[in-house]
Amino acid sequence: MIAPRAGLRVWMATRPVDFRKGVHGLVALVADVLCADPYGGDIFVFRSKRNDRIKLLAWDGSGMVVSWS
């Protein structure tokens, strides 16, 4: 079983994001708009304009992980 680490924070962007953005674009949004450290181990959630998709961005210690649904 994989358990979340203690002190894990989940950040959610309130405005929709252009889903054509890749890893670098999302990292820039986290740093510039949310004023957060994208490499700190927190999870960042972004939603599409139509509210039917989400993207998750997280640093796992060895690389940036992007997951979407």
CHARMM-style PDB file with segment names, atoms N, HN, CA, C and O in Angstrom:
ATOM      1  N   MET     1       0.832  -1.172   0.000  1.00  0.00      PROA
ATOM      2  CA  MET     1       0.000   0.000   0.000  1.00  0.00      PROA
ATOM      3  C   MET     1       0.881   1.240   0.000  1.00  0.00      PROA
ATOM      4  O   MET     1       1.878   1.301   0.718  1.00  0.00      PROA
ATOM      5  N   ILE     2       0.515   2.214  -0.795  1.00  0.00      PROA
ATOM      6  HN  ILE     2      -0.295   2.164  -1.378  1.00  0.00      PROA
ATOM      7  CA  ILE     2       1.237   3.480  -0.836  1.00  0.00      PROA
ATOM      8  C   ILE     2       0.444   4.491  -0.024  1.00  0.00      PROA
ATOM      9  O   ILE     2      -0.719   4.764  -0.322  1.00  0.00      PROA
ATOM     10  N   ALA     3       1.070   5.037   0.988  1.00  0.00      PROA
ATOM     11  HN  ALA     3       2.015   4.815   1.230  1.00  0.00      PROA
ATOM     12  CA  ALA     3       0.400   6.003   1.865  1.00  0.00      PROA
ATOM     13  C   ALA     3       0.982   7.389   1.613  1.00  0.00      PROA
ATOM     14  O   ALA     3       2.180   7.519   1.360  1.00  0.00      PROA
ATOM     15  N   PRO     4       0.145   8.428   1.682  1.00  0.00      PROA
ATOM     16  CA  PRO     4       0.665   9.786   1.526  1.00  0.00      PROA
ATOM     17  C   PRO     4       1.558  10.153   2.710  1.00  0.00      PROA
ATOM     18  O   PRO     4       1.347   9.698   3.835  1.00  0.00      PROA
ATOM     19  N   ARG     5       2.548  10.976   2.432  1.00  0.00      PROA
ATOM     20  HN  ARG     5       2.720  11.346   1.519  1.00  0.00      PROA
ATOM     21  CA  ARG     5       3.470  11.378   3.487  1.00  0.00      PROA
ATOM     22  C   ARG     5       2.790  12.350   4.442  1.00  0.00      PROA
ATOM     23  O   ARG     5       1.813  13.010   4.088  1.00  0.00      PROA
ATOM     24  N   ALA     6       3.313  12.427   5.632  1.00  0.00      PROA
ATOM     25  HN  ALA     6       4.107  11.891   5.919  1.00  0.00      PROA
ATOM     26  CA  ALA     6       2.783  13.370   6.625  1.00  0.00      PROA
ATOM     27  C   ALA     6       3.047  14.796   6.150  1.00  0.00      PROA
ATOM     28  O   ALA     6       4.137  15.098   5.664  1.00  0.00      PROA
ATOM     29  N   GLY     7       2.085  15.643   6.282  1.00  0.00      PROA
ATOM     30  HN  GLY     7       1.199  15.398   6.676  1.00  0.00      PROA
ATOM     31  CA  GLY     7       2.231  17.037   5.899  1.00  0.00      PROA
ATOM     32  C   GLY     7       2.025  17.306   4.420  1.00  0.00      PROA
ATOM     33  O   GLY     7       2.313  18.407   3.952  1.00  0.00      PROA
ATOM     34  N   LEU     8       1.530  16.318   3.668  1.00  0.00      PROA
ATOM     35  HN  LEU     8       1.297  15.424   4.049  1.00  0.00      PROA
ATOM     36  CA  LEU     8       1.279  16.502   2.243  1.00  0.00      PROA
ATOM     37  C   LEU     8       0.198  17.560   2.047  1.00  0.00      PROA
ATOM     38  O   LEU     8      -0.850  17.514   2.690  1.00  0.00      PROA
ATOM     39  N   ARG     9       0.460  18.513   1.153  1.00  0.00      PROA
ATOM     40  HN  ARG     9       1.312  18.551   0.630  1.00  0.00      PROA
ATOM     41  CA  ARG     9      -0.533  19.542   0.836  1.00  0.00      PROA
ATOM     42  C   ARG     9      -0.987  19.365  -0.605  1.00  0.00      PROA
ATOM     43  O   ARG     9      -0.193  19.042  -1.488  1.00  0.00      PROA
ATOM     44  N   VAL    10      -2.275  19.581  -0.826  1.00  0.00      PROA
ATOM     45  HN  VAL    10      -2.920  19.844  -0.108  1.00  0.00      PROA
ATOM     46  CA  VAL    10      -2.851  19.523  -2.166  1.00  0.00      PROA
ATOM     47  C   VAL    10      -3.338  20.921  -2.502  1.00  0.00      PROA
ATOM     48  O   VAL    10      -4.193  21.475  -1.812  1.00  0.00      PROA
ATOM     49  N   TRP    11      -2.785  21.489  -3.572  1.00  0.00      PROA
ATOM     50  HN  TRP    11      -2.090  21.038  -4.133  1.00  0.00      PROA
ATOM     51  CA  TRP    11      -3.149  22.823  -4.036  1.00  0.00      PROA
ATOM     52  C   TRP    11      -4.086  22.673  -5.224  1.00  0.00      PROA
ATOM     53  O   TRP    11      -3.857  21.831  -6.093  1.00  0.00      PROA
ATOM     54  N   MET    12      -5.138  23.481  -5.269  1.00  0.00      PROA
ATOM     55  HN  MET    12      -5.324  24.165  -4.563  1.00  0.00      PROA
ATOM     56  CA  MET    12      -6.064  23.421  -6.392  1.00  0.00      PROA
ATOM     57  C   MET    12      -6.197  24.805  -7.015  1.00  0.00      PROA
ATOM     58  O   MET    12      -6.536  25.775  -6.338  1.00  0.00      PROA
ATOM     59  N   ALA    13      -5.927  24.879  -8.308  1.00  0.00      PROA
ATOM     60  HN  ALA    13      -5.652  24.091  -8.859  1.00  0.00      PROA
ATOM     61  CA  ALA    13      -6.092  26.137  -9.035  1.00  0.00      PROA
ATOM     62  C   ALA    13      -7.580  26.398  -9.212  1.00  0.00      PROA
ATOM     63  O   ALA    13      -8.325  25.508  -9.620  1.00  0.00      PROA
ATOM     64  N   THR    14      -8.014  27.614  -8.907  1.00  0.00      PROA
ATOM     65  HN  THR    14      -7.408  28.337  -8.575  1.00  0.00      PROA
ATOM     66  CA  THR    14      -9.444  27.930  -8.983  1.00  0.00      PROA
ATOM     67  C   THR    14      -9.881  28.313 -10.387  1.00  0.00      PROA
ATOM     68  O   THR    14     -11.058  28.196 -10.727  1.00  0.00      PROA
ATOM     69  N   ARG    15      -8.944  28.768 -11.199  1.00  0.00      PROA
ATOM     70  HN  ARG    15      -7.987  28.863 -10.923  1.00  0.00      PROA
ATOM     71  CA  ARG    15      -9.282  29.138 -12.575  1.00  0.00      PROA
ATOM     72  C   ARG    15      -8.878  28.008 -13.522  1.00  0.00      PROA
ATOM     73  O   ARG    15      -7.905  27.299 -13.265  1.00  0.00      PROA
ATOM     74  N   PRO    16      -9.624  27.841 -14.617  1.00  0.00      PROA
ATOM     75  CA  PRO    16      -9.270  26.783 -15.567  1.00  0.00      PROA
ATOM     76  C   PRO    16      -7.922  27.062 -16.235  1.00  0.00      PROA
ATOM     77  O   PRO    16      -7.480  28.207 -16.336  1.00  0.00      PROA
ATOM     78  N   VAL    17      -7.288  25.987 -16.686  1.00  0.00      PROA
ATOM     79  HN  VAL    17      -7.647  25.057 -16.605  1.00  0.00      PROA
ATOM     80  CA  VAL    17      -5.964  26.044 -17.297  1.00  0.00      PROA
ATOM     81  C   VAL    17      -6.064  25.532 -18.733  1.00  0.00      PROA
ATOM     82  O   VAL    17      -6.853  24.635 -19.027  1.00  0.00      PROA
ATOM     83  N   ASP    18      -5.267  26.102 -19.611  1.00  0.00      PROA
ATOM     84  HN  ASP    18      -4.625  26.831 -19.373  1.00  0.00      PROA
ATOM     85  CA  ASP    18      -5.170  25.615 -20.983  1.00  0.00      PROA
ATOM     86  C   ASP    18      -4.541  24.221 -20.941  1.00  0.00      PROA
ATOM     87  O   ASP    18      -3.385  24.080 -20.543  1.00  0.00      PROA
ATOM     88  N   PHE    19      -5.276  23.208 -21.340  1.00  0.00      PROA
ATOM     89  HN  PHE    19      -6.215  23.323 -21.664  1.00  0.00      PROA
ATOM     90  CA  PHE    19      -4.808  21.829 -21.209  1.00  0.00      PROA
ATOM     91  C   PHE    19      -3.766  21.445 -22.250  1.00  0.00      PROA
ATOM     92  O   PHE    19      -3.300  20.306 -22.259  1.00  0.00      PROA
ATOM     93  N   ARG    20      -3.396  22.361 -23.118  1.00  0.00      PROA
ATOM     94  HN  ARG    20      -3.775  23.286 -23.111  1.00  0.00      PROA
ATOM     95  CA  ARG    20      -2.289  22.105 -24.030  1.00  0.00      PROA
ATOM     96  C   ARG    20      -0.951  22.322 -23.340  1.00  0.00      PROA
ATOM     97  O   ARG    20       0.094  21.959 -23.882  1.00  0.00      PROA
ATOM     98  N   LYS    21      -0.974  22.913 -22.142  1.00  0.00      PROA
ATOM     99  HN  LYS    21      -1.823  23.208 -21.702  1.00  0.00      PROA
ATOM    100  CA  LYS    21       0.263  23.135 -21.397  1.00  0.00      PROA
ATOM    101  C   LYS    21       0.863  21.807 -20.967  1.00  0.00      PROA
ATOM    102  O   LYS    21       0.156  20.894 -20.543  1.00  0.00      PROA
ATOM    103  N   GLY    22       2.164  21.721 -21.084  1.00  0.00      PROA
ATOM    104  HN  GLY    22       2.738  22.463 -21.428  1.00  0.00      PROA
ATOM    105  CA  GLY    22       2.881  20.533 -20.653  1.00  0.00      PROA
ATOM    106  C   GLY    22       3.463  20.739 -19.264  1.00  0.00      PROA
ATOM    107  O   GLY    22       3.036  21.620 -18.518  1.00  0.00      PROA
ATOM    108  N   VAL    23       4.429  19.923 -18.937  1.00  0.00      PROA
ATOM    109  HN  VAL    23       4.776  19.207 -19.543  1.00  0.00      PROA
ATOM    110  CA  VAL    23       5.053  19.961 -17.614  1.00  0.00      PROA
ATOM    111  C   VAL    23       5.656  21.332 -17.333  1.00  0.00      PROA
ATOM    112  O   VAL    23       5.433  21.900 -16.264  1.00  0.00      PROA
ATOM    113  N   HSD    24       6.415  21.866 -18.280  1.00  0.00      PROA
ATOM    114  HN  HSD    24       6.597  21.404 -19.149  1.00  0.00      PROA
ATOM    115  CA  HSD    24       7.101  23.131 -18.053  1.00  0.00      PROA
ATOM    116  C   HSD    24       6.118  24.284 -17.872  1.00  0.00      PROA
ATOM    117  O   HSD    24       6.341  25.163 -17.039  1.00  0.00      PROA
ATOM    118  N   GLY    25       5.037  24.287 -18.642  1.00  0.00      PROA
ATOM    119  HN  GLY    25       4.856  23.574 -19.319  1.00  0.00      PROA
ATOM    120  CA  GLY    25       4.023  25.328 -18.500  1.00  0.00      PROA
ATOM    121  C   GLY    25       3.312  25.265 -17.159  1.00  0.00      PROA
ATOM    122  O   GLY    25       3.038  26.300 -16.551  1.00  0.00      PROA
ATOM    123  N   LEU    26       3.012  24.063 -16.694  1.00  0.00      PROA
ATOM    124  HN  LEU    26       3.235  23.223 -17.188  1.00  0.00      PROA
ATOM    125  CA  LEU    26       2.357  23.910 -15.399  1.00  0.00      PROA
ATOM    126  C   LEU    26       3.289  24.279 -14.246  1.00  0.00      PROA
ATOM    127  O   LEU    26       2.860  24.884 -13.263  1.00  0.00      PROA
ATOM    128  N   VAL    27       4.560  23.913 -14.371  1.00  0.00      PROA
ATOM    129  HN  VAL    27       4.908  23.422 -15.169  1.00  0.00      PROA
ATOM    130  CA  VAL    27       5.540  24.291 -13.343  1.00  0.00      PROA
ATOM    131  C   VAL    27       5.643  25.810 -13.264  1.00  0.00      PROA
ATOM    132  O   VAL    27       5.721  26.369 -12.171  1.00  0.00      PROA
ATOM    133  N   ALA    28       5.645  26.482 -14.415  1.00  0.00      PROA
ATOM    134  HN  ALA    28       5.582  26.028 -15.303  1.00  0.00      PROA
ATOM    135  CA  ALA    28       5.693  27.951 -14.429  1.00  0.00      PROA
ATOM    136  C   ALA    28       4.456  28.550 -13.772  1.00  0.00      PROA
ATOM    137  O   ALA    28       4.562  29.540 -13.049  1.00  0.00      PROA
ATOM    138  N   LEU    29       3.284  27.963 -14.012  1.00  0.00      PROA
ATOM    139  HN  LEU    29       3.199  27.158 -14.599  1.00  0.00      PROA
ATOM    140  CA  LEU    29       2.064  28.450 -13.367  1.00  0.00      PROA
ATOM    141  C   LEU    29       2.143  28.310 -11.849  1.00  0.00      PROA
ATOM    142  O   LEU    29       1.767  29.222 -11.113  1.00  0.00      PROA
ATOM    143  N   VAL    30       2.625  27.186 -11.398  1.00  0.00      PROA
ATOM    144  HN  VAL    30       2.930  26.445 -11.996  1.00  0.00      PROA
ATOM    145  CA  VAL    30       2.749  26.957  -9.954  1.00  0.00      PROA
ATOM    146  C   VAL    30       3.669  28.011  -9.331  1.00  0.00      PROA
ATOM    147  O   VAL    30       3.350  28.598  -8.297  1.00  0.00      PROA
ATOM    148  N   ALA    31       4.806  28.236  -9.973  1.00  0.00      PROA
ATOM    149  HN  ALA    31       5.065  27.759 -10.813  1.00  0.00      PROA
ATOM    150  CA  ALA    31       5.782  29.176  -9.419  1.00  0.00      PROA
ATOM    151  C   ALA    31       5.303  30.624  -9.504  1.00  0.00      PROA
ATOM    152  O   ALA    31       5.454  31.380  -8.544  1.00  0.00      PROA
ATOM    153  N   ASP    32       4.729  31.018 -10.637  1.00  0.00      PROA
ATOM    154  HN  ASP    32       4.606  30.405 -11.417  1.00  0.00      PROA
ATOM    155  CA  ASP    32       4.358  32.418 -10.852  1.00  0.00      PROA
ATOM    156  C   ASP    32       3.008  32.795 -10.254  1.00  0.00      PROA
ATOM    157  O   ASP    32       2.890  33.819  -9.580  1.00  0.00      PROA
ATOM    158  N   VAL    33       1.994  31.977 -10.496  1.00  0.00      PROA
ATOM    159  HN  VAL    33       2.090  31.145 -11.043  1.00  0.00      PROA
ATOM    160  CA  VAL    33       0.633  32.330 -10.081  1.00  0.00      PROA
ATOM    161  C   VAL    33       0.339  31.903  -8.642  1.00  0.00      PROA
ATOM    162  O   VAL    33      -0.194  32.686  -7.856  1.00  0.00      PROA
ATOM    163  N   LEU    34       0.687  30.668  -8.302  1.00  0.00      PROA
ATOM    164  HN  LEU    34       1.120  30.032  -8.941  1.00  0.00      PROA
ATOM    165  CA  LEU    34       0.402  30.173  -6.955  1.00  0.00      PROA
ATOM    166  C   LEU    34       1.494  30.555  -5.953  1.00  0.00      PROA
ATOM    167  O   LEU    34       1.298  30.420  -4.745  1.00  0.00      PROA
ATOM    168  N   CYS    35       2.640  31.031  -6.444  1.00  0.00      PROA
ATOM    169  HN  CYS    35       2.800  31.140  -7.425  1.00  0.00      PROA
ATOM    170  CA  CYS    35       3.781  31.394  -5.587  1.00  0.00      PROA
ATOM    171  C   CYS    35       4.173  30.233  -4.675  1.00  0.00      PROA
ATOM    172  O   CYS    35       4.435  30.419  -3.486  1.00  0.00      PROA
ATOM    173  N   ALA    36       4.206  29.053  -5.245  1.00  0.00      PROA
ATOM    174  HN  ALA    36       3.994  28.902  -6.210  1.00  0.00      PROA
ATOM    175  CA  ALA    36       4.555  27.848  -4.492  1.00  0.00      PROA
ATOM    176  C   ALA    36       5.761  27.185  -5.151  1.00  0.00      PROA
ATOM    177  O   ALA    36       6.100  27.481  -6.297  1.00  0.00      PROA
ATOM    178  N   ASP    37       6.393  26.297  -4.422  1.00  0.00      PROA
ATOM    179  HN  ASP    37       6.118  26.056  -3.491  1.00  0.00      PROA
ATOM    180  CA  ASP    37       7.541  25.557  -4.930  1.00  0.00      PROA
ATOM    181  C   ASP    37       7.056  24.274  -5.605  1.00  0.00      PROA
ATOM    182  O   ASP    37       6.592  23.362  -4.922  1.00  0.00      PROA
ATOM    183  N   PRO    38       7.156  24.188  -6.936  1.00  0.00      PROA
ATOM    184  CA  PRO    38       6.674  22.975  -7.612  1.00  0.00      PROA
ATOM    185  C   PRO    38       7.505  21.742  -7.289  1.00  0.00      PROA
ATOM    186  O   PRO    38       7.062  20.622  -7.547  1.00  0.00      PROA
ATOM    187  N   TYR    39       8.702  21.920  -6.731  1.00  0.00      PROA
ATOM    188  HN  TYR    39       9.061  22.830  -6.522  1.00  0.00      PROA
ATOM    189  CA  TYR    39       9.590  20.804  -6.411  1.00  0.00      PROA
ATOM    190  C   TYR    39       9.592  20.483  -4.919  1.00  0.00      PROA
ATOM    191  O   TYR    39      10.511  19.829  -4.427  1.00  0.00      PROA
ATOM    192  N   GLY    40       8.576  20.936  -4.203  1.00  0.00      PROA
ATOM    193  HN  GLY    40       7.829  21.468  -4.602  1.00  0.00      PROA
ATOM    194  CA  GLY    40       8.503  20.723  -2.769  1.00  0.00      PROA
ATOM    195  C   GLY    40       7.810  19.439  -2.352  1.00  0.00      PROA
ATOM    196  O   GLY    40       7.790  19.114  -1.165  1.00  0.00      PROA
ATOM    197  N   GLY    41       7.241  18.700  -3.295  1.00  0.00      PROA
ATOM    198  HN  GLY    41       7.257  18.963  -4.260  1.00  0.00      PROA
ATOM    199  CA  GLY    41       6.575  17.445  -2.962  1.00  0.00      PROA
ATOM    200  C   GLY    41       5.074  17.554  -2.788  1.00  0.00      PROA
ATOM    201  O   GLY    41       4.410  16.553  -2.518  1.00  0.00      PROA
ATOM    202  N   ASP    42       4.523  18.759  -2.939  1.00  0.00      PROA
ATOM    203  HN  ASP    42       5.062  19.572  -3.158  1.00  0.00      PROA
ATOM    204  CA  ASP    42       3.072  18.922  -2.852  1.00  0.00      PROA
ATOM    205  C   ASP    42       2.427  18.497  -4.172  1.00  0.00      PROA
ATOM    206  O   ASP    42       3.111  18.326  -5.181  1.00  0.00      PROA
ATOM    207  N   ILE    43       1.109  18.331  -4.151  1.00  0.00      PROA
ATOM    208  HN  ILE    43       0.553  18.470  -3.331  1.00  0.00      PROA
ATOM    209  CA  ILE    43       0.359  17.958  -5.346  1.00  0.00      PROA
ATOM    210  C   ILE    43      -0.443  19.169  -5.797  1.00  0.00      PROA
ATOM    211  O   ILE    43      -1.090  19.834  -4.988  1.00  0.00      PROA
ATOM    212  N   PHE    44      -0.397  19.449  -7.092  1.00  0.00      PROA
ATOM    213  HN  PHE    44       0.128  18.909  -7.750  1.00  0.00      PROA
ATOM    214  CA  PHE    44      -1.111  20.590  -7.664  1.00  0.00      PROA
ATOM    215  C   PHE    44      -2.163  20.074  -8.632  1.00  0.00      PROA
ATOM    216  O   PHE    44      -1.873  19.244  -9.494  1.00  0.00      PROA
ATOM    217  N   VAL    45      -3.390  20.574  -8.484  1.00  0.00      PROA
ATOM    218  HN  VAL    45      -3.625  21.249  -7.784  1.00  0.00      PROA
ATOM    219  CA  VAL    45      -4.524  20.116  -9.283  1.00  0.00      PROA
ATOM    220  C   VAL    45      -4.988  21.263 -10.175  1.00  0.00      PROA
ATOM    221  O   VAL    45      -5.194  22.383  -9.707  1.00  0.00      PROA
ATOM    222  N   PHE    46      -5.148  20.972 -11.456  1.00  0.00      PROA
ATOM    223  HN  PHE    46      -4.981  20.063 -11.836  1.00  0.00      PROA
ATOM    224  CA  PHE    46      -5.625  21.951 -12.432  1.00  0.00      PROA
ATOM    225  C   PHE    46      -6.845  21.377 -13.127  1.00  0.00      PROA
ATOM    226  O   PHE    46      -6.933  20.169 -13.349  1.00  0.00      PROA
ATOM    227  N   ARG    47      -7.794  22.253 -13.472  1.00  0.00      PROA
ATOM    228  HN  ARG    47      -7.723  23.234 -13.292  1.00  0.00      PROA
ATOM    229  CA  ARG    47      -9.006  21.795 -14.154  1.00  0.00      PROA
ATOM    230  C   ARG    47      -9.099  22.426 -15.527  1.00  0.00      PROA
ATOM    231  O   ARG    47      -8.515  23.477 -15.793  1.00  0.00      PROA
ATOM    232  N   SER    48      -9.846  21.761 -16.393  1.00  0.00      PROA
ATOM    233  HN  SER    48     -10.321  20.908 -16.176  1.00  0.00      PROA
ATOM    234  CA  SER    48     -10.036  22.265 -17.750  1.00  0.00      PROA
ATOM    235  C   SER    48     -11.144  23.308 -17.770  1.00  0.00      PROA
ATOM    236  O   SER    48     -11.882  23.477 -16.800  1.00  0.00      PROA
ATOM    237  N   LYS    49     -11.242  23.996 -18.888  1.00  0.00      PROA
ATOM    238  HN  LYS    49     -10.642  23.859 -19.677  1.00  0.00      PROA
ATOM    239  CA  LYS    49     -12.258  25.040 -19.039  1.00  0.00      PROA
ATOM    240  C   LYS    49     -13.669  24.459 -18.975  1.00  0.00      PROA
ATOM    241  O   LYS    49     -14.585  25.093 -18.452  1.00  0.00      PROA
ATOM    242  N   ARG    50     -13.837  23.247 -19.510  1.00  0.00      PROA
ATOM    243  HN  ARG    50     -13.092  22.732 -19.935  1.00  0.00      PROA
ATOM    244  CA  ARG    50     -15.171  22.621 -19.519  1.00  0.00      PROA
ATOM    245  C   ARG    50     -15.490  21.892 -18.220  1.00  0.00      PROA
ATOM    246  O   ARG    50     -16.577  21.331 -18.081  1.00  0.00      PROA
ATOM    247  N   ASN    51     -14.568  21.890 -17.274  1.00  0.00      PROA
ATOM    248  HN  ASN    51     -13.684  22.346 -17.387  1.00  0.00      PROA
ATOM    249  CA  ASN    51     -14.762  21.236 -15.969  1.00  0.00      PROA
ATOM    250  C   ASN    51     -14.976  19.726 -16.069  1.00  0.00      PROA
ATOM    251  O   ASN    51     -15.584  19.128 -15.181  1.00  0.00      PROA
ATOM    252  N   ASP    52     -14.484  19.110 -17.138  1.00  0.00      PROA
ATOM    253  HN  ASP    52     -13.990  19.596 -17.859  1.00  0.00      PROA
ATOM    254  CA  ASP    52     -14.661  17.667 -17.271  1.00  0.00      PROA
ATOM    255  C   ASP    52     -13.343  16.904 -17.196  1.00  0.00      PROA
ATOM    256  O   ASP    52     -13.331  15.680 -17.327  1.00  0.00      PROA
ATOM    257  N   ARG    53     -12.225  17.616 -16.985  1.00  0.00      PROA
ATOM    258  HN  ARG    53     -12.234  18.610 -16.878  1.00  0.00      PROA
ATOM    259  CA  ARG    53     -10.915  16.972 -16.890  1.00  0.00      PROA
ATOM    260  C   ARG    53     -10.078  17.654 -15.824  1.00  0.00      PROA
ATOM    261  O   ARG    53     -10.278  18.825 -15.501  1.00  0.00      PROA
ATOM    262  N   ILE    54      -9.134  16.893 -15.285  1.00  0.00      PROA
ATOM    263  HN  ILE    54      -8.971  15.942 -15.547  1.00  0.00      PROA
ATOM    264  CA  ILE    54      -8.182  17.458 -14.339  1.00  0.00      PROA
ATOM    265  C   ILE    54      -6.772  16.971 -14.686  1.00  0.00      PROA
ATOM    266  O   ILE    54      -6.588  15.920 -15.301  1.00  0.00      PROA
ATOM    267  N   LYS    55      -5.787  17.767 -14.273  1.00  0.00      PROA
ATOM    268  HN  LYS    55      -5.936  18.621 -13.773  1.00  0.00      PROA
ATOM    269  CA  LYS    55      -4.384  17.373 -14.370  1.00  0.00      PROA
ATOM    270  C   LYS    55      -3.777  17.507 -12.987  1.00  0.00      PROA
ATOM    271  O   LYS    55      -4.036  18.475 -12.272  1.00  0.00      PROA
ATOM    272  N   LEU    56      -2.974  16.536 -12.621  1.00  0.00      PROA
ATOM    273  HN  LEU    56      -2.764  15.749 -13.202  1.00  0.00      PROA
ATOM    274  CA  LEU    56      -2.257  16.552 -11.354  1.00  0.00      PROA
ATOM    275  C   LEU    56      -0.769  16.681 -11.652  1.00  0.00      PROA
ATOM    276  O   LEU    56      -0.243  16.028 -12.553  1.00  0.00      PROA
ATOM    277  N   LEU    57      -0.107  17.527 -10.889  1.00  0.00      PROA
ATOM    278  HN  LEU    57      -0.534  18.057 -10.157  1.00  0.00      PROA
ATOM    279  CA  LEU    57       1.324  17.739 -11.046  1.00  0.00      PROA
ATOM    280  C   LEU    57       1.983  17.500  -9.703  1.00  0.00      PROA
ATOM    281  O   LEU    57       1.544  18.046  -8.690  1.00  0.00      PROA
ATOM    282  N   ALA    58       3.031  16.691  -9.683  1.00  0.00      PROA
ATOM    283  HN  ALA    58       3.388  16.248 -10.506  1.00  0.00      PROA
ATOM    284  CA  ALA    58       3.718  16.392  -8.421  1.00  0.00      PROA
ATOM    285  C   ALA    58       5.177  16.076  -8.691  1.00  0.00      PROA
ATOM    286  O   ALA    58       5.520  15.532  -9.741  1.00  0.00      PROA
ATOM    287  N   TRP    59       6.030  16.415  -7.746  1.00  0.00      PROA
ATOM    288  HN  TRP    59       5.752  16.857  -6.892  1.00  0.00      PROA
ATOM    289  CA  TRP    59       7.450  16.065  -7.779  1.00  0.00      PROA
ATOM    290  C   TRP    59       7.617  14.835  -6.913  1.00  0.00      PROA
ATOM    291  O   TRP    59       7.234  14.856  -5.743  1.00  0.00      PROA
ATOM    292  N   ASP    60       8.183  13.750  -7.457  1.00  0.00      PROA
ATOM    293  HN  ASP    60       8.494  13.732  -8.408  1.00  0.00      PROA
ATOM    294  CA  ASP    60       8.316  12.520  -6.678  1.00  0.00      PROA
ATOM    295  C   ASP    60       9.726  12.307  -6.133  1.00  0.00      PROA
ATOM    296  O   ASP    60      10.035  11.241  -5.600  1.00  0.00      PROA
ATOM    297  N   GLY    61      10.572  13.314  -6.265  1.00  0.00      PROA
ATOM    298  HN  GLY    61      10.321  14.180  -6.697  1.00  0.00      PROA
ATOM    299  CA  GLY    61      11.930  13.205  -5.756  1.00  0.00      PROA
ATOM    300  C   GLY    61      12.947  12.917  -6.831  1.00  0.00      PROA
ATOM    301  O   GLY    61      14.131  13.207  -6.661  1.00  0.00      PROA
ATOM    302  N   SER    62      12.499  12.345  -7.947  1.00  0.00      PROA
ATOM    303  HN  SER    62      11.537  12.110  -8.086  1.00  0.00      PROA
ATOM    304  CA  SER    62      13.429  12.056  -9.039  1.00  0.00      PROA
ATOM    305  C   SER    62      12.954  12.659 -10.361  1.00  0.00      PROA
ATOM    306  O   SER    62      13.706  12.690 -11.335  1.00  0.00      PROA
ATOM    307  N   GLY    63      11.720  13.132 -10.396  1.00  0.00      PROA
ATOM    308  HN  GLY    63      11.110  13.107  -9.605  1.00  0.00      PROA
ATOM    309  CA  GLY    63      11.189  13.737 -11.613  1.00  0.00      PROA
ATOM    310  C   GLY    63       9.782  14.260 -11.394  1.00  0.00      PROA
ATOM    311  O   GLY    63       9.129  13.940 -10.401  1.00  0.00      PROA
ATOM    312  N   MET    64       9.328  15.067 -12.332  1.00  0.00      PROA
ATOM    313  HN  MET    64       9.858  15.327 -13.139  1.00  0.00      PROA
ATOM    314  CA  MET    64       7.995  15.637 -12.267  1.00  0.00      PROA
ATOM    315  C   MET    64       6.998  14.651 -12.850  1.00  0.00      PROA
ATOM    316  O   MET    64       7.239  14.077 -13.912  1.00  0.00      PROA
ATOM    317  N   VAL    65       5.890  14.454 -12.169  1.00  0.00      PROA
ATOM    318  HN  VAL    65       5.694  14.921 -11.306  1.00  0.00      PROA
ATOM    319  CA  VAL    65       4.853  13.519 -12.610  1.00  0.00      PROA
ATOM    320  C   VAL    65       3.612  14.319 -12.982  1.00  0.00      PROA
ATOM    321  O   VAL    65       3.132  15.141 -12.202  1.00  0.00      PROA
ATOM    322  N   VAL    66       3.101  14.069 -14.177  1.00  0.00      PROA
ATOM    323  HN  VAL    66       3.490  13.400 -14.811  1.00  0.00      PROA
ATOM    324  CA  VAL    66       1.846  14.689 -14.624  1.00  0.00      PROA
ATOM    325  C   VAL    66       0.867  13.570 -14.909  1.00  0.00      PROA
ATOM    326  O   VAL    66       1.164  12.638 -15.656  1.00  0.00      PROA
ATOM    327  N   SER    67      -0.301  13.675 -14.306  1.00  0.00      PROA
ATOM    328  HN  SER    67      -0.542  14.432 -13.700  1.00  0.00      PROA
ATOM    329  CA  SER    67      -1.347  12.687 -14.507  1.00  0.00      PROA
ATOM    330  C   SER    67      -2.628  13.429 -14.873  1.00  0.00      PROA
ATOM    331  O   SER    67      -2.891  14.507 -14.340  1.00  0.00      PROA
ATOM    332  N   TRP    68      -3.413  12.871 -15.763  1.00  0.00      PROA
ATOM    333  HN  TRP    68      -3.199  11.995 -16.195  1.00  0.00      PROA
ATOM    334  CA  TRP    68      -4.656  13.540 -16.120  1.00  0.00      PROA
ATOM    335  C   TRP    68      -5.762  12.525 -16.323  1.00  0.00      PROA
ATOM    336  O   TRP    68      -5.531  11.338 -16.552  1.00  0.00      PROA
ATOM    337  N   SER    69      -6.962  13.043 -16.230  1.00  0.00      PROA
ATOM    338  HN  SER    69      -7.150  14.007 -16.044  1.00  0.00      PROA
ATOM    339  CA  SER    69      -8.120  12.189 -16.458  1.00  0.00      PROA
ATOM    340  C   SER    69      -9.199  12.999 -17.114  1.00  0.00      PROA
ATOM    341  OT1 SER    69     -10.276  12.476 -17.401  1.00  0.00      PROA
TER     342      SER     69
END
